[in-house]
């Protein structure tokens, strides 16, 4: 991945979730030797209530933006003084600002919810939209503190039908190298629906055939990166079941979950598969959605 001159970009809005994103992004930038860029979309405040009042001739929105970026910059520098940190207020809404910044970024990092999101929501609209539309990898903060801090020494990559030799696999290996940890590659497979649903399905030779095919597919998908990174301890897992459920289970003791998202040229709207969508809402660890062009 020839992206080492590009910054790691993190969206900030002053919410607890965005502060978690800043902390994670500082550690990630240090691992990869990247500069860190904090981005605030100046139009966010127009759609949020509860703005504090300031005694100043300048608009409260401007003061809010300056306060948030300054405090987040200070937080990042205190966490790791060696990471080069810059901040910028972009004159656009949150989604547009982050998508614009992502055009020249190693990756985008967002919290799971902004300050205006309804309490209890699984995922904020900004994070979901950015993950579904960005042209660079997007990491959304999810999970507990141990997962975010990298306590398990385990990166997981879901290998789907469109992931063979993909950017998602390369990104996952790159992360494992930077972290000096193991990589779990997971391929889910499904037992064909029984001809007679009332009968209890039993394992047979066809099951073994499907499992063997899944295993061979996984080996092929990892082949190039395994050869390029012999220092990475790779564990292959071929598991029967729906991909989103298999990967949600795997996220419980993972530091990072990596999945691909196919981007089709000329298609608009949110481009996320069912698996990525489920992980963004329910994963027990941070999720990296890596776009791949069809």
Secondary structure in CASP SS format (residue, H / E / C, confidence):
PFRMAT SS
TARGET T0000
AUTHOR 0000-0000-0000
METHOD secondary structure of the structure
MODEL  1
X C 1.00
X C 1.00
X C 1.00
X C 1.00
X C 1.00
X C 1.00
X E 1.00
X E 1.00
X E 1.00
X E 1.00
X E 1.00
X C 1.00
X C 1.00
X C 1.00
X C 1.00
X H 1.00
X H 1.00
X H 1.00
X H 1.00
X H 1.00
X H 1.00
X H 1.00
X H 1.00
X H 1.00
X H 1.00
X H 1.00
X H 1.00
X H 1.00
X H 1.00
X H 1.00
X H 1.00
X H 1.00
X C 1.00
X C 1.00
X C 1.00
X E 1.00
X E 1.00
X E 1.00
X E 1.00
X E 1.00
X E 1.00
X C 1.00
X C 1.00
X H 1.00
X H 1.00
X H 1.00
X H 1.00
X C 1.00
X C 1.00
X C 1.00
X C 1.00
X C 1.00
X C 1.00
X C 1.00
X C 1.00
X C 1.00
X C 1.00
X C 1.00
X C 1.00
X H 1.00
X H 1.00
X H 1.00
X H 1.00
X H 1.00
X H 1.00
X H 1.00
X H 1.00
X H 1.00
X H 1.00
X H 1.00
X H 1.00
X H 1.00
X H 1.00
X H 1.00
X H 1.00
X H 1.00
X H 1.00
X H 1.00
X H 1.00
X C 1.00
X C 1.00
X C 1.00
X C 1.00
X C 1.00
X E 1.00
X E 1.00
X E 1.00
X E 1.00
X E 1.00
X E 1.00
X C 1.00
X C 1.00
X C 1.00
X H 1.00
X H 1.00
X H 1.00
X H 1.00
X H 1.00
X H 1.00
X H 1.00
X H 1.00
X H 1.00
X H 1.00
X H 1.00
X E 1.00
X E 1.00
X E 1.00
X E 1.00
X E 1.00
X E 1.00
X C 1.00
X C 1.00
X C 1.00
X C 1.00
X C 1.00
X C 1.00
X C 1.00
X C 1.00
X C 1.00
X C 1.00
X C 1.00
X C 1.00
X C 1.00
X C 1.00
X H 1.00
X H 1.00
X H 1.00
X H 1.00
X H 1.00
X H 1.00
X H 1.00
X H 1.00
X H 1.00
X C 1.00
X C 1.00
X C 1.00
X E 1.00
X E 1.00
X E 1.00
X E 1.00
X C 1.00
X C 1.00
X C 1.00
X C 1.00
X H 1.00
X H 1.00
X H 1.00
X H 1.00
X H 1.00
X C 1.00
X C 1.00
X C 1.00
X C 1.00
X E 1.00
X E 1.00
X E 1.00
X E 1.00
X E 1.00
X C 1.00
X C 1.00
X C 1.00
X C 1.00
X C 1.00
X C 1.00
X C 1.00
X C 1.00
X H 1.00
X H 1.00
X H 1.00
X H 1.00
X H 1.00
X H 1.00
X H 1.00
X H 1.00
X H 1.00
X H 1.00
X H 1.00
X H 1.00
X H 1.00
X C 1.00
X C 1.00
X E 1.00
X E 1.00
X E 1.00
X E 1.00
X E 1.00
X E 1.00
X E 1.00
X E 1.00
X C 1.00
X C 1.00
X C 1.00
X C 1.00
X C 1.00
X C 1.00
X C 1.00
X C 1.00
X C 1.00
X C 1.00
X C 1.00
X C 1.00
X C 1.00
X C 1.00
X C 1.00
X H 1.00
X H 1.00
X H 1.00
X H 1.00
X H 1.00
X H 1.00
X H 1.00
X H 1.00
X H 1.00
X H 1.00
X H 1.00
X H 1.00
X H 1.00
X H 1.00
X H 1.00
X H 1.00
X H 1.00
X H 1.00
X H 1.00
X H 1.00
X H 1.00
X H 1.00
X H 1.00
X H 1.00
X C 1.00
X C 1.00
X C 1.00
X C 1.00
X C 1.00
X E 1.00
X E 1.00
X E 1.00
X E 1.00
X E 1.00
X E 1.00
X E 1.00
X C 1.00
X C 1.00
X H 1.00
X H 1.00
X H 1.00
X H 1.00
X H 1.00
X H 1.00
X H 1.00
X H 1.00
X H 1.00
X C 1.00
X C 1.00
X C 1.00
X C 1.00
X E 1.00
X E 1.00
X E 1.00
X E 1.00
X E 1.00
X E 1.00
X E 1.00
X E 1.00
X C 1.00
X C 1.00
X C 1.00
X C 1.00
X C 1.00
X C 1.00
X C 1.00
X C 1.00
X C 1.00
X C 1.00
X H 1.00
X H 1.00
X H 1.00
X H 1.00
X H 1.00
X H 1.00
X H 1.00
X H 1.00
X H 1.00
X C 1.00
X C 1.00
X C 1.00
X E 1.00
X E 1.00
X E 1.00
X E 1.00
X E 1.00
X E 1.00
X E 1.00
X E 1.00
X C 1.00
END
